[in-house]
Amino acid sequence: MNEQALTGKPKIVATNPVFPETRALLEQHATLEVNPALEPWSHEEIRSRCRDAAGLLAFMTDSIDAEFLLACPNLRVIGAALKGFDNIDVQAATDAGVWLTIVPDLLTVPTAELTIGLMLSLGRNIVAGDRSIKQNGFHGWRAELYGAGLAGATVGVIGFGLVGRAIAQRLAGFECRLLAYDQSISRELEETLPPQVTLASFQDLITRSDYIVLALPLTAETRHIINSKTIEEMKAGVRIVNPARGSLVDEAAIADAIDRGHVSGYAADVFECEDWALKDRPTGIDPRLTNASAPTVFTPHIGSGVTEIRRQIELSAARSILDALAGRVPFGAVNHPVNQFRHAQSGAR
């Protein structure tokens, strides 16, 4: 007997800790089961807990595929507290009659802000300077840690959707030249570009840019868009910044290029090892990139890590789950499942 039959309320599973406001909202309408620990549940643990669940509040740590959905026959909606959804099989969810919702807009500004921080930290050796003082003390100015500023630099932004445009908007005040590449940019957007942004081909952008910033989703076509071949075509001394998805870059190729001195630095908030849907992903970050002397700046996937923003992201995902369970089209839906037979059959509706 499933949870709804026992309590009269549908069961919702949250795979990570949630804000009190999220818990209060969901518990008004459902029986809620929450992971209280920072360590994510395993794929098998989530699947086990979702066997009788109608809703799933999912996070970046989760991977949902056809096998998972088959094992959770009562599931009607996955509310993802994120924007990128490459770790969830959308077609499998649609075929299973399960809504998938995302939060399309709240992550844009904090991700753009962090990107600027990564660029400045990387170019101006802020992390290296901090580490030097903490380890060695400060004994006055020395002729060391000379880096590169943004003023007068050419910055190429690959991907010019909401996040790419927000990054460009914030860079405008730094007096740098901005190039943008997006293979699907609309004519309307092209006609309204700010004067400091120039559209460029991918080839033109990577050969001219002093900084290259990635702001595009992970797909089969964009995986390893930064690889050994494209790196060789970049300017010597280029700095690469990745706040989007780890597997947009081949991290081993980045490490090779840093070793050769062709790439001056790499900053990232995301890493190949966390793209769970890719079976051949590496198990960790290349140790050459995490070496204390490496010209790298890394943050632990905190692009949207602003407290109030995270609260609003969770609440948005939670409301979408409740809408779907109430029979309404949920906000942020990326699919529209028509196969509801299994839910009618199981009595989940």
Secondary structure, DSSP 4 states (H G I P E B T S, - for coil): --HHHHHSS-EEEESS---HHHHHHHHTTSEEEE--SSSPPPHHHHHHHTTT-SEEEE-TT--B-HHHHHT-TT--EEEESSS--TTB-HHHHHHTT-EEE---STTHHHHHHHHHHHHHHHHTTHHHHHHHHHHH---S--S------STT-EEEEE--SHHHHHHHHHHGGGT-EEEEE-TT--HHHHHT--TTEEE--HHHHHHH-SEEEE-----TTTTTSB-HHHHHTSPTTEEEEE-S-GGGB-HHHHHHHHHHTSEEEEEES--GGG-TT-TT--SS--HHHHSTTSSEEE-SS-TT--HHHHHHHHHHHHHHHHHHHTTSPPTTBS------HHHHHHT--
